[in-house]
Amino acid sequence: MSDDLRGIVLPAIYRHFTTPDMKERLRIIAWWGNSFEKWFQQETVFALEPKMQEMQKLKGHPWDYESWDIEYEYKGVKWDMAMRGEKPLFLQFKICIPCWGIPTKVKDGPNSLTDDIENVRKFTEGAAAALLFALEHKGAGMPLEEAGFPPPKVRSPEKIKLGKTWCAACEEDHQAWARIYCWANAR
């Protein structure tokens, strides 16, 4: 896994989503029970923007501040975010609220998470990662390996504790948390 992914990108995203304001937004999102992938994509940009500006000032920075894109097609794959430069990084984003059901590779065949993980694993033109952002609670975790997915390279260091919130799928309150899972290529 890329040192930049492990040392810069994932910590910045994790810190961004652990702020009190963001935790409140995540509690509200849990009520919706709908996809919030585009929101996650945009918030990731806000999480990385200060890091990209900081790196621009440093000699030997890995990415070109002016050369990042959302919805970037490269080598036949549509990436959710591309950070180009000396050491490019390509990202895919997925979200899941397990109560609404999790994608299963074994039972249902390929799906978009499966495709993203496979595209990331075979990508050789730079560092690549698929990030899965999950809103979980007791009894509604992400049994990824049981569902037929390869184990993620990284799980967020700690659960992002959200406190008690309504789960639209269960139709009851739960102590909820968010977690980020990451699959990466070998670069």
Steps between C-alpha positions, in 0.01 A plus 500: 500500500622845412670689785309811387170315528582360844677808638313792342166411341343258748593699814367824342170334410469339843569831681248681281222256583570502875426869553188574708324670206567206273379249760173691519465486122565127505230447763256681272610296198432180696136610528464531124580141413603612151825511310732787579793400278521836319498679836784274621691576182465876549588483871813304410604790278450738795700264722792490257500864383712633791750216453526566126563871564760418766679254271505751214737713710738209559773393262440151363130489575327192355201667330446801280262725688348621174468149356235319695160404368174348610342245263822450303518234231839336457590178319135404460416541870291787635669606827310696762808712570841523336794686651755524222860603521834331560340220702135481384225368725163374372206453737162328487231574761217281622260533789292246684243495777505129588140498627386563145699195389859461399620404157604136490750384245436129548120499497423779255799494267700810408378841613646850501705443818635177352587681177671785687711262710603299194585815301709628790686171552605471136587870451874556439524863381525643852345451841130413507249434777135419547357661812180368655332725754253308716248614761469211745342405832486188712359220289563697181872482432684434177579126480707556187693174500179304564343677202785382276715813488876493556597640839560875483859621537389755759204557727474845653713512815196534722128508451369850451249494785181685409295438814139397499322551170198376311551218250242529224538131407448368856255775589661547840782685675846345529845599617651552155848545359667554164800315371719534193627189322774515238623264230815608316728382224861406565654834394 
